[in-house]
Amino acid sequence: MHMVLAFLVRLVLLACGLVFAAGLVVVFLFLLVVAGLHAGWARLRGRPATPFVFRVDPRAGFQRFYRPGQPGSSPVAAGLRTLGARRADVTDVEPRKPGDAAG
């Protein structure tokens, strides 16, 4: 019984892997067709086919944190401003012993 169950688990895992691989192939083929249509449409209009490019500058993330910001431009500063505005509404409370009744 143990061997049959182990075989079924392996069979299910193999099927899941095959379905995942087939899904990746379908997505790849879809993107390939979209790129082909894009290139064909550009060629039909007589324009150069520009590839889909996502440019990433790795320095941009560091420059964002090392660049001096405007005073009060961060979300933390905005939160502190609203906290300061709400602080005027706060009144002092007199402490009571844990056994005292409220009222």
ZILINCOR-V234136 format. One line per field, one symbol per residue. ss: DSSP state (H for helix, E for strand, - for the rest). phi: phi as a letter, one per 30 degrees, with the letter a starting at -180 (. if undefined). psi: psi as a letter, one per 30 degrees, with the letter a starting at -180 (. if undefined). A space follows every 50 residues. Layout:
ss = ???
phi = ???
psi = ???
This chain:
ss = -HHHHHHHHHHHHHHHHHHHHHHHHHHHHHHHHHHHHHHHHHHHH----- --------HHHHHHHH--------HHHHHHHHHHHHH------------- ---
phi = .ddddddddddddddddddddddddddddddddddddddddddddicddd ddbcdbcddddddddcddcddicdddddddddddddddddcdbddbdedd ddk
psi = eeeeeeeeeeeeeeeeeeeeeeeeeeeeeeeeeeeeeeeeeeeefglkjk ljkjkkjffeeeeeffkklkkgflfeeeeeeeeeeffffkllkkkllffk kk.
